[in-house]
Amino acid sequence: MLELYQFEQCPYCKKVRDKLTELNIDYICRNVKKGTEKRQIIMTIGGKDQVPLLVDLDNQVIMYESDRIVEFLELNYGVKK
């Protein structure tokens, strides 16, 4: 199962959410708005106070940066030919 740590107003997070929707991938969305206690969770997981953060435990992947996440999703969850 994928987990996306994000907040709604972030355009980079939207880019990742859009790709997840396009690829019809089930995921858990964790809202971690800046300045909240929940934000410490992403520091613990990945070491940065940054979103989006994708956690894919099945593939043992933790990654930041929307472009990298989108590329990862396309390569690993896109249509197989």
Secondary structure, DSSP 8 states (H G I E B T S, - for coil): -EEEEE-TT-HHHHHHHHHHHHTT--EEEEE--TTSTTHHHHHHHHSSS-S-EEEETTTTEEEE-HHHHHHHHHHHHS---
